[in-house]
Each structure stands twice: as structure tokens, then as C-alpha cells.
């Protein structure tokens, strides 16, 4: 596979041009959120209620098992679960970025990034609804995330940069190899249990520590969770997250540049 610089530059232009279609993908993203809860009286607030149940049930159970006070464990759980749900959705739905929009891809000439931006926007809306539980928990336990919470903005920016290349790469692979789409959800279910969401990263040692140190999801969860809990992510967390971002884009750009014109035929 040979990809020249002009093809890579075209992909970067596609990333830019997709932003220019923001009126389209913001409308479609919001509509998809509302359609999912069609005829429901409380609509997207079901996402909020679901996270509240996690806080009450799992927080009460695992807080006791881990012998951590609720005032410490439940904020840790809610922030981590909220971020994990966001990340997992970006990955799982990212692989369907093109497959689920097959009809539109065949009929409408828009940049492929529009479909990736749409799913990112949709999950940002859901994240906002889930954040209501986080706010309630922080008020209930009188926790203040200031001043570290300002770091959430650059942390989310890094997450979103990764979401774009993940959607482009996984979406492309899944268009060509449909069995790949069945692997991702199963991998993410396993990823939930080996990522420090229900437990603390310092709870493991020895060989089991590889589930923390070699787990890319840990770095992105912690990158956002730490500021939400009033903490500052370590320099290692920032370095690994930025490194994954650079490597991810470095892999995606030439692959997507070479095969992107065939997406319309594969879908």
C-alpha cells in the first residue's frame, strides 16, 4: 500500500471540511438522541437515571467490598463510569460510522468525517445528561473539583481528537471486514472489567498491574476523571494520552487516505 502526501493532505482537508457541515451533523446527532427515546415522557433523562442506579446499587455494594467510604468511592465510580460509557460508545459506534450510514453515503456527497462528527456529538449530548448525576454526587458529598476541573477542557479535547481517528479507522475496517464489528463490543465488555472503574488503580500490584499500565483506556479515563474529582492528572497520564493520539493519527492517515474512496462501494 502506497500513499503519497497529497492523499494524506486530502484527509486533513476532509477533517476540516467535516466541521463546516456542523449544522447538519449537530442536527442529526440531536435527532438520533431524541429518536432513541421516542414516545418516552422523560426522553434522554433515562441515561441520567441509569447512571443514578449505578451510583446507588454498585456504589453501595462495591464501596463496602473495597472498604472505602461512600463519600470517596461513589464520586470515583460515577466519574469513571460516566467517562467509560462515553469512551466505549465512541469506540463501539465508531466502527459503525460508515456502515450505519450506508444509504446516505451512496446518495449524498459529504465528507466522511461528517458521520464521525455526528456520533461524537450525539455522545457528547448523552455525556451532558450523565453529568447531572456527577453534579448531584459532588453536591451531596460536598466535594469541590476546583480549580483542577479546568483541566477537563484540554483532556476532553484530547479524547475528541482520538475519537475522530478511531471513527475513521474502525469505521473503514468494519466496512471492509464485517466480522470485525462483532469483535469490538465483546472486547469493550472485557475492557470495562480490566479498567479501573469499579476498583482503584493502586489496588493491583505485581503482574496484575499490567491491566493498568498497559491499558490505554485507563489513561483516557484518568485524564478526565482526575480533574472531575479535583485532582491533577500526572505527567505520565498526559504523555501517554498525547502519545496515543499522535500514533493513532499517524496510523490512520495513510490507511484512510488510501482506502477512503472505496467506502461507497463497500457499504
Secondary structure, 3 states (H helix, E strand, C coil): CCCCHHHHHHHHHHHHHHHHCHHHHHHHHHHHHHHHCCCCCCCCHHHHHHHHHHHHHHHHHHHHHCCCCHHHHHHHHHHHHHHHHHHHHHHHHHCCCCHHHHHHHHHCCCCCHHHHHHHHHHHHHHHHHHHHHHHHHHHHCCCCCCCHHHHHHHHHHHHHHHHHHHHHHHHHHHHHCCCHHHHHHHHHHHHHHHCCCCCCHHHCCHHHHHHHHCCHHHHHHHHHHHHHCCCCCCHHHHHHHHHHHHHHHHHHHHHHHHHHHHHHHHC
